[in-house]
Amino acid sequence: MIECRDFEVEAELLEDERPETCDAMWEALPIEGVATIWKEEIYFDIPVEINPEDATPETEQGDVSYWPDGPGFCVFFGDSQPASPVNTFARVEEGIEKFREVESGDKIKIRKAE
């Protein structure tokens, strides 16, 4: 679950595509951060270091990715592309448009779904 402002959305892990990234992120939860907006992407630094795993320079709306160069947690809510390759490890299928309301400085919490 990704919580910010007055909403939360569910992100489905892509365990078949990037299992090592999924495992590392799952074990690190819960994670809290402060949002930074870059084009149509929200990202924030996280205390997790994961090697590139089939990292890609391209993303789609709804992708949730780990940015090895940060290291950072990224949510792509529009047409933005990452500054450098990312490990896309989850997808938000419903509610991605809610991230358009997020502003730099907003707190974000990532946690396991109950």
BAVOFI-871835 format. One record per residue: residue in three letters; x, y, z of N, C-alpha, C, O in turn. Coordinates in steps of 0.02 Angstrom, whole numbers, padded with zeros to 5 digits. Example, Ala and Ser with C-alpha at 12.3 -4.5 7.8 and 13.67 -1.06 7.14 Angstrom:
<atoms>
    r     n_X     n_Y     n_Z    ca_X    ca_Y    ca_Z     c_X     c_Y     c_Z     o_X     o_Y     o_Z
  ALA   00660  -00284   00390   00615  -00225   00390   00660  -00165   00390   00712  -00166   00423
  SER   00642  -00112   00354   00684  -00053   00357   00645   00002   00394   00670   00057   00402
</atoms>
This chain:
<atoms>
    r     n_X     n_Y     n_Z    ca_X    ca_Y    ca_Z     c_X     c_Y     c_Z     o_X     o_Y     o_Z
  MET   00042  -00059   00000   00000   00000   00000   00045   00062   00000   00096   00065   00033
  ILE   00023   00111  -00038   00057   00176  -00039   00008   00227  -00013  -00046   00236  -00041
  GLU   00027   00261   00041  -00017   00311   00073   00014   00380   00065   00074   00389   00074
  CYS  -00029   00428   00047  -00007   00498   00043  -00068   00542   00048  -00121   00526   00021
  ARG  -00060   00598   00081  -00115   00645   00091  -00175   00607   00119  -00170   00576   00171
  ASP  -00232   00610   00085  -00293   00578   00110  -00312   00517   00068  -00371   00498   00065
  PHE  -00263   00486   00035  -00279   00427  -00005  -00227   00372   00004  -00172   00384   00029
  GLU  -00246   00312  -00016  -00200   00257  -00020  -00217   00215  -00081  -00276   00209  -00100
  VAL  -00166   00186  -00111  -00175   00144  -00169  -00136   00079  -00159  -00087   00078  -00121
  GLU  -00158   00028  -00193  -00124  -00036  -00188  -00078  -00044  -00248  -00096  -00029  -00305
  ALA  -00018  -00068  -00235   00030  -00082  -00288   00041  -00157  -00289   00057  -00188  -00238
  GLU   00033  -00188  -00347   00042  -00260  -00355   00114  -00274  -00374   00140  -00247  -00423
  LEU   00147  -00318  -00335   00216  -00335  -00348   00223  -00374  -00413   00180  -00415  -00430
  LEU   00277  -00362  -00449   00293  -00397  -00512   00348  -00448  -00497   00404  -00443  -00522
  GLU   00330  -00497  -00456   00379  -00545  -00431   00412  -00588  -00485   00469  -00608  -00478
  ASP   00376  -00602  -00538   00404  -00642  -00593   00456  -00602  -00633   00502  -00632  -00661
  GLU   00449  -00536  -00635   00493  -00495  -00675   00556  -00473  -00637   00611  -00474  -00666
  ARG   00550  -00454  -00574   00607  -00429  -00535   00602  -00456  -00464   00589  -00418  -00417
  PRO   00613  -00522  -00455   00604  -00553  -00389   00651  -00526  -00336   00630  -00519  -00278
  GLU   00714  -00512  -00352   00761  -00488  -00302   00741  -00419  -00276   00745  -00405  -00217
  THR   00719  -00376  -00322   00697  -00309  -00302   00634  -00314  -00259   00629  -00281  -00208
  CYS   00587  -00355  -00279   00525  -00365  -00240   00541  -00389  -00170   00514  -00363  -00121
  ASP   00585  -00439  -00164   00603  -00466  -00098   00635  -00413  -00055   00617  -00406   00004
  ALA   00682  -00376  -00082   00718  -00325  -00043   00670  -00269  -00020   00674  -00247   00037
  MET   00626  -00248  -00064   00578  -00195  -00046   00530  -00221   00007   00515  -00186   00055
  TRP   00504  -00282  -00002   00457  -00311   00045   00488  -00314   00115   00455  -00298   00165
  GLU   00550  -00337   00119   00584  -00343   00183   00597  -00276   00216   00601  -00272   00277
  ALA   00603  -00223   00177   00618  -00156   00203   00556  -00120   00230   00563  -00070   00266
  LEU   00496  -00144   00213   00435  -00109   00233   00423  -00113   00308   00440  -00163   00338
  PRO   00394  -00062   00338   00368  -00001   00308   00425   00050   00295   00476   00050   00329
  ILE   00414   00092   00246   00460   00145   00228   00421   00211   00225   00365   00213   00199
  GLU   00450   00263   00253   00419   00329   00248   00468   00377   00215   00529   00369   00222
  GLY   00441   00426   00179   00484   00475   00146   00447   00540   00134   00388   00547   00150
  VAL   00483   00586   00105   00456   00651   00087   00459   00657   00011   00513   00651  -00019
  ALA   00402   00669  -00020   00396   00669  -00093   00434   00727  -00125   00435   00783  -00100
  THR   00464   00711  -00181   00490   00761  -00228   00455   00748  -00294   00448   00690  -00314
  ILE   00433   00800  -00327   00400   00793  -00392   00449   00810  -00447   00483   00861  -00445
  TRP   00453   00766  -00496   00494   00779  -00555   00451   00760  -00615   00437   00701  -00627
  LYS   00431   00810  -00653   00385   00801  -00710   00323   00766  -00685   00286   00794  -00644
  GLU   00309   00705  -00710   00250   00667  -00687   00273   00604  -00650   00252   00548  -00664
  GLU   00316   00616  -00601   00344   00563  -00560   00353   00589  -00489   00370   00647  -00478
  ILE   00340   00545  -00442   00354   00560  -00372   00411   00514  -00352   00410   00454  -00367
  TYR   00460   00542  -00318   00514   00499  -00293   00538   00525  -00226   00527   00583  -00208
  PHE   00570   00480  -00189   00601   00499  -00126   00656   00449  -00109   00653   00390  -00130
  ASP   00706   00473  -00072   00761   00430  -00052   00737   00377  -00003   00692   00389   00038
  ILE   00767   00317  -00009   00751   00263   00036   00816   00231   00060   00867   00233   00026
  PRO   00814   00201   00120   00874   00170   00148   00883   00097   00125   00897   00053   00166
  VAL   00876   00085   00061   00881   00017   00034   00928   00020  -00026   00922   00064  -00069
  GLU   00976  -00027  -00028   01021  -00030  -00086   01011  -00096  -00121   01021  -00149  -00092
  ILE   00991  -00091  -00185   00977  -00150  -00226   01015  -00140  -00291   01014  -00086  -00320
  ASN   01047  -00192  -00315   01081  -00188  -00379   01031  -00182  -00436   00973  -00203  -00428
  PRO   01051  -00153  -00492   01006  -00153  -00550   00985  -00225  -00567   01027  -00270  -00570
  GLU   00920  -00234  -00578   00893  -00299  -00595   00850  -00290  -00657   00792  -00268  -00653
  ASP   00877  -00307  -00714   00843  -00296  -00778   00817  -00224  -00781   00760  -00211  -00801
  ALA   00861  -00177  -00760   00842  -00106  -00757   00826  -00080  -00827   00857  -00099  -00876
  THR   00777  -00036  -00830   00753  -00009  -00894   00750   00067  -00892   00734   00096  -00840
  PRO   00766   00100  -00948   00761   00173  -00951   00690   00197  -00967   00678   00257  -00972
  GLU   00643   00150  -00976   00574   00168  -00995   00524   00142  -00944   00532   00088  -00916
  THR   00473   00183  -00931   00420   00164  -00885   00352   00181  -00916   00348   00215  -00968
  GLU   00300   00157  -00884   00231   00172  -00904   00195   00201  -00845   00215   00193  -00787
  GLN   00141   00237  -00859   00099   00264  -00806   00077   00207  -00761   00052   00156  -00785
  GLY   00085   00216  -00696   00067   00164  -00647   00125   00123  -00623   00118   00084  -00576
  ASP   00184   00130  -00654   00242   00092  -00633   00268   00118  -00566   00270   00178  -00553
  VAL   00288   00071  -00524   00322   00085  -00461   00391   00055  -00467   00398  -00005  -00480
  SER   00442   00097  -00457   00510   00075  -00473   00559   00093  -00418   00548   00138  -00377
  TYR   00613   00055  -00417   00670   00069  -00375   00723   00101  -00419   00740   00074  -00472
  TRP   00750   00157  -00398   00801   00193  -00436   00869   00181  -00403   00884   00211  -00352
  PRO   00910   00137  -00433   00975   00120  -00403   01021   00180  -00393   01059   00181  -00345
  ASP   01018   00230  -00436   01062   00288  -00430   01045   00332  -00370   01087   00372  -00348
  GLY   00985   00326  -00343   00963   00369  -00288   00999   00355  -00222   01039   00396  -00201
  PRO   00988   00299  -00189   00933   00254  -00208   00865   00285  -00191   00858   00321  -00142
  GLY   00817   00270  -00233   00752   00301  -00224   00693   00256  -00242   00700   00206  -00277
  PHE   00635   00276  -00217   00571   00244  -00231   00533   00291  -00277   00528   00351  -00262
  CYS   00508   00266  -00333   00476   00309  -00384   00407   00284  -00401   00395   00224  -00407
  VAL   00361   00330  -00410   00294   00315  -00435   00284   00358  -00498   00286   00420  -00494
  PHE   00274   00326  -00554   00264   00361  -00618   00189   00367  -00631   00156   00318  -00648
  PHE   00163   00428  -00623   00091   00438  -00630   00071   00470  -00696   00013   00484  -00707
  GLY   00120   00482  -00740   00106   00511  -00805   00154   00485  -00857   00172   00426  -00856
  ASP   00174   00529  -00903   00217   00509  -00958   00291   00518  -00945   00331   00507  -00991
  SER   00311   00537  -00886   00382   00547  -00871   00422   00483  -00880   00396   00428  -00874
  GLN   00486   00493  -00894   00532   00437  -00897   00587   00450  -00846   00602   00508  -00830
  PRO   00617   00397  -00820   00668   00406  -00768   00731   00439  -00795   00746   00436  -00855
  ALA   00768   00472  -00750   00830   00504  -00768   00884   00453  -00786   00928   00468  -00826
  SER   00879   00394  -00758   00924   00338  -00773   00885   00274  -00760   00832   00276  -00729
  PRO   00910   00216  -00784   00871   00154  -00778   00848   00137  -00708   00882   00150  -00658
  VAL   00788   00107  -00705   00756   00088  -00642   00735   00015  -00644   00728  -00015  -00697
  ASN   00727  -00013  -00583   00699  -00081  -00575   00624  -00072  -00562   00605  -00058  -00506
  THR   00583  -00081  -00612   00510  -00076  -00602   00488  -00142  -00570   00494  -00195  -00600
  PHE   00461  -00136  -00509   00446  -00196  -00470   00372  -00202  -00450   00353  -00252  -00420
  ALA   00331  -00152  -00466   00260  -00154  -00447   00221  -00109  -00494   00249  -00068  -00530
  ARG   00154  -00118  -00492   00108  -00077  -00533   00049  -00056  -00491   00023  -00094  -00450
  VAL   00028   00006  -00502  -00034   00031  -00473  -00085   00028  -00530  -00078   00064  -00580
  GLU  -00135  -00014  -00522  -00186  -00023  -00574  -00245   00025  -00566  -00276   00045  -00615
  GLU  -00260   00044  -00503  -00317   00088  -00490  -00295   00146  -00445  -00263   00136  -00394
  GLY  -00314   00207  -00464  -00302   00265  -00422  -00239   00303  -00437  -00221   00349  -00400
  ILE  -00203   00286  -00491  -00139   00319  -00505  -00149   00395  -00515  -00104   00433  -00500
  GLU  -00208   00415  -00539  -00220   00487  -00550  -00218   00527  -00486  -00208   00588  -00488
  LYS  -00228   00495  -00428  -00226   00530  -00364  -00158   00561  -00349  -00153   00609  -00311
  PHE  -00106   00533  -00380  -00039   00560  -00368  -00029   00629  -00398   00019   00663  -00382
  ARG  -00074   00650  -00442  -00070   00718  -00471  -00082   00771  -00417  -00063   00829  -00426
  GLU  -00113   00752  -00361  -00127   00798  -00306  -00068   00807  -00259  -00066   00853  -00220
  VAL  -00019   00762  -00264   00038   00763  -00218   00084   00822  -00234   00095   00838  -00293
  GLU   00110   00852  -00182   00157   00908  -00190   00223   00890  -00158   00226   00850  -00111
  SER   00277   00920  -00183   00342   00910  -00151   00337   00928  -00078   00308   00980  -00060
  GLY   00364   00886  -00036   00361   00897   00036   00308   00855   00071   00310   00848   00132
  ASP   00260   00827   00033   00210   00784   00063   00243   00719   00088   00290   00694   00058
  LYS   00217   00693   00144   00242   00631   00171   00209   00572   00135   00149   00573   00119
  ILE   00249   00521   00122   00225   00459   00090   00246   00401   00134   00301   00399   00160
  LYS   00200   00352   00141   00216   00292   00178   00201   00231   00134   00148   00227   00103
  ILE   00248   00186   00133   00240   00123   00096   00237   00068   00149   00281   00063   00191
  ARG   00184   00027   00147   00176  -00026   00196   00146  -00088   00164   00119  -00086   00109
  LYS   00151  -00143   00200   00120  -00205   00177   00045  -00199   00186   00022  -00170   00235
  ALA   00008  -00226   00138  -00066  -00226   00143  -00086  -00272   00200  -00055  -00324   00211
  GLU  -00138  -00253   00235  -00162  -00293   00292  -00211  -00345   00270  -00236  -00383   00311
</atoms>
